[in-house]
Amino acid sequence: LSVFYLKTVNQSIVEKNSFLWQNIFMRFFNISNKLVEKTMKSAATERNKQPILSILKTHIIPEGRQWRILECASGYGEHIVHIAKEFQHSIFQPSDVDQSALKNISDHIKQSSLNNVLSPIIVDCSQPMDRWPSEVVQYQWDMIICINMIHISPWRCTEGLFRGSSRLLKPDGVLVTYGPYAVDGVISPQSNEDFNSSLLSRDPSWGLRDIADLKKLASDNKLSFEHLFEMPSNNKILVFRKISDC
């Protein structure tokens, strides 16, 4: 009964008010916090992974070329496996700050039978570059992708993501971020405003970031803002390109 209700609640409401619904399900249906959070994240990933892949395929990753791609904040690994299936000439490195996430990622890789996804590693974007793992810093990357991290982490993690991208990307390499954002100080629609309030109530260091602030952060780290793609459920993909020294 609990799982039935969890799957049939209006999807957009659940996604934008996830912390409220977590409390409801834990209180009335006796579901553990981790199970609720995992189920909600999985449902959101199922809805979002194909639209994200379509943008990558159509506008960002060249067909037939071998790219080396780092994902920061891979979570349960569903996105990177879904993308890697489409670009089997490229090499994908999943990572997460949470040690417990690595097993989930490894399980997804194993189930997929893909040989172009490397074993997941710990990457804490908030740490200085000398604390990032050698599996990351020894390479230059064609793309770094970060899905749904920026608004659910302290600002220092976003600073570290952009600083790391400046250091690790090849000239003309791209940083791709996905999630909900504020635009020139405005958060819309109301579901995003409510979602932002729920984030701030859980942790004041979280919240929807303004695209203007991300553009400034990019410029400070030799990255140029290149494109914004509107996505379903009031999310956006932002593309930043490393400025070539030439």
CORDARA-V779950 format. One record per pair of residues at least 4 apart in sequence whose C-alpha atoms are under 6 Angstrom apart, sorted by the first residue. I is the first residue (numbers start at 1). J is the second residue. If there is no record, write none. Layout:
[[I | J] [I | J]]
This chain:
[[2 | 29] [13 | 17] [14 | 18] [16 | 191] [16 | 195] [17 | 195] [22 | 36] [25 | 29] [26 | 30] [26 | 31] [26 | 32] [34 | 38] [45 | 49] [49 | 79] [53 | 57] [54 | 58] [55 | 59] [56 | 60] [56 | 61] [57 | 61] [66 | 89] [66 | 90] [67 | 90] [67 | 142] [68 | 90] [68 | 91] [68 | 141] [68 | 142] [69 | 92] [69 | 141] [69 | 142] [69 | 143] [69 | 144] [70 | 92] [70 | 93] [70 | 144] [71 | 94] [71 | 144] [71 | 145] [71 | 146] [72 | 95] [72 | 146] [73 | 95] [73 | 96] [74 | 94] [74 | 95] [74 | 96] [75 | 101] [76 | 104] [76 | 105] [77 | 105] [80 | 84] [84 | 88] [91 | 116] [92 | 117] [93 | 118] [94 | 120] [95 | 120] [95 | 121] [95 | 122] [95 | 123] [96 | 122] [96 | 123] [97 | 122] [97 | 123] [97 | 124] [102 | 120] [125 | 157] [125 | 160] [125 | 161] [126 | 156] [126 | 157] [126 | 160] [134 | 138] [140 | 168] [140 | 169] [140 | 170] [141 | 168] [141 | 169] [141 | 170] [142 | 169] [142 | 170] [142 | 173] [143 | 173] [143 | 174] [143 | 175] [144 | 175] [145 | 175] [145 | 176] [145 | 177] [146 | 177] [147 | 177] [147 | 178] [148 | 178] [148 | 179] [150 | 158] [151 | 206] [151 | 207] [151 | 208] [152 | 206] [153 | 206] [154 | 205] [154 | 206] [160 | 164] [163 | 221] [164 | 168] [165 | 169] [166 | 221] [169 | 173] [171 | 242] [171 | 244] [172 | 241] [172 | 242] [172 | 244] [173 | 241] [173 | 242] [174 | 240] [174 | 241] [175 | 239] [175 | 240] [176 | 238] [176 | 239] [177 | 237] [177 | 238] [178 | 236] [178 | 237] [179 | 235] [179 | 236] [180 | 235] [181 | 208] [181 | 209] [181 | 210] [182 | 186] [182 | 187] [182 | 209] [182 | 210] [183 | 210] [183 | 211] [187 | 193] [188 | 192] [196 | 207] [196 | 208] [199 | 206] [199 | 207] [200 | 204] [200 | 206] [200 | 207] [214 | 218] [218 | 223] [219 | 223] [219 | 224] [222 | 243] [223 | 240] [223 | 241] [223 | 242] [223 | 243] [224 | 240] [224 | 241] [225 | 240] [226 | 239] [226 | 240] [227 | 238] [227 | 239] [228 | 237] [228 | 238] [229 | 236] [229 | 237] [230 | 236] [231 | 235] [231 | 236]]
